[in-house]
Amino acid sequence: MGPFWTNLFEHLKRCGRSGTLFIFALAGLVVLAALTTILCTTELYKYLLPVLPVIGVPALAWAGVAIRRARARQRQRLERSPLSRDELRVARSKLVKDVNRVSHLWVLL
């Protein structure tokens, strides 16, 4: 593997999920361009064009339902139970301690 590809993959590793998403999107675009070229040169688009709405509407509906379910699961995951009395006491003491520390810093300035 050449240095270009090594550097590219190292950079994408550092990017995390965004790098992976970029590679999949790029691969998808290449496949889409190849399919479009094949359809146009063989004139299959004449037969597939009337079928697209029949396939596309249910696919869009399914995608919408899937997105709504994923967002609902994410909201459920983010919900938190109320804190116990002990947890509230500890949190308040930390907040008071932080406020006192900040006020001391302002006095020093």
C-alpha positions as CSV (number, residue, x, y, z in Angstrom):
1,M,0.0,0.0,0.0
2,G,1.4,3.4,-1.0
3,P,2.1,6.2,1.4
4,F,-1.0,8.1,0.2
5,W,-3.4,5.3,1.3
6,T,-1.5,4.8,4.5
7,N,-1.8,8.4,5.4
8,L,-5.5,8.5,4.4
9,F,-6.4,5.5,6.5
10,E,-4.5,6.8,9.5
11,H,-6.3,10.2,9.2
12,L,-9.7,8.4,8.9
13,K,-8.9,6.4,12.1
14,R,-8.4,9.6,14.0
15,C,-11.7,11.0,12.6
16,G,-13.7,8.2,14.2
17,R,-17.2,7.7,13.0
18,S,-17.1,10.7,10.6
19,G,-14.3,9.1,8.6
20,T,-16.2,5.8,8.3
21,L,-19.3,7.6,7.2
22,F,-17.3,9.5,4.6
23,I,-15.8,6.2,3.2
24,F,-19.3,4.6,3.0
25,A,-20.8,7.7,1.4
26,L,-18.0,7.8,-1.2
27,A,-18.4,4.1,-2.0
28,G,-22.2,4.6,-2.3
29,L,-21.7,7.4,-4.8
30,V,-19.3,5.4,-6.9
31,V,-21.8,2.4,-7.0
32,L,-24.7,4.8,-7.8
33,A,-22.7,6.3,-10.6
34,A,-21.9,2.9,-12.0
35,L,-25.5,1.8,-11.8
36,T,-26.7,5.0,-13.5
37,T,-24.2,4.4,-16.3
38,I,-25.3,0.8,-16.8
39,L,-29.0,1.8,-16.8
40,C,-28.6,4.6,-19.3
41,T,-26.4,2.6,-21.7
42,T,-28.7,-0.5,-21.8
43,E,-31.9,1.6,-21.8
44,L,-33.3,-0.3,-18.8
45,Y,-34.4,3.0,-17.4
46,K,-37.5,2.9,-19.7
47,Y,-38.8,-0.1,-17.7
48,L,-37.6,0.8,-14.3
49,L,-38.8,4.4,-14.3
50,P,-42.5,3.5,-13.9
51,V,-41.6,1.1,-11.0
52,L,-39.7,3.7,-8.9
53,P,-42.8,5.2,-7.2
54,V,-44.1,1.8,-6.3
55,I,-40.8,0.9,-4.6
56,G,-39.9,4.4,-3.4
57,V,-43.0,5.3,-1.4
58,P,-42.9,2.2,0.9
59,A,-39.1,2.6,1.2
60,L,-39.5,6.2,2.4
61,A,-42.3,5.2,4.8
62,W,-40.1,2.5,6.2
63,A,-37.2,4.9,6.6
64,G,-39.4,7.4,8.4
65,V,-40.7,4.8,10.9
66,A,-37.1,3.6,11.5
67,I,-35.8,7.1,12.2
68,R,-38.7,7.8,14.6
69,R,-38.1,4.6,16.5
70,A,-34.4,5.3,16.7
71,R,-35.0,8.8,18.1
72,A,-37.5,7.4,20.6
73,R,-34.9,4.9,21.8
74,Q,-32.4,7.6,22.1
75,R,-34.8,9.8,24.2
76,Q,-35.5,6.9,26.5
77,R,-31.8,6.3,27.0
78,L,-31.2,9.9,28.0
79,E,-34.0,10.0,30.6
80,R,-32.6,9.9,34.1
81,S,-34.3,8.8,37.3
82,P,-34.6,11.3,40.1
83,L,-31.7,11.6,42.5
84,S,-31.8,10.1,46.0
85,R,-31.5,12.4,49.0
86,D,-27.8,11.4,49.5
87,E,-27.0,12.1,45.8
88,L,-28.7,15.5,46.0
89,R,-26.8,16.4,49.2
90,V,-23.4,15.4,47.5
91,A,-24.3,17.4,44.4
92,R,-25.2,20.5,46.3
93,S,-22.1,20.4,48.4
94,K,-20.0,20.1,45.2
95,L,-21.8,23.1,43.7
96,V,-21.3,25.2,46.9
97,K,-17.6,24.2,46.9
98,D,-17.2,25.2,43.3
99,V,-18.9,28.6,43.9
100,N,-16.6,29.3,46.8
101,R,-13.6,28.4,44.7
102,V,-14.6,30.7,41.9
103,S,-15.3,33.6,44.3
104,H,-11.9,33.2,45.8
105,L,-10.3,33.4,42.4
106,W,-12.1,36.6,41.7
107,V,-10.8,38.1,45.0
108,L,-7.2,37.2,43.9
109,L,-7.6,38.9,40.6
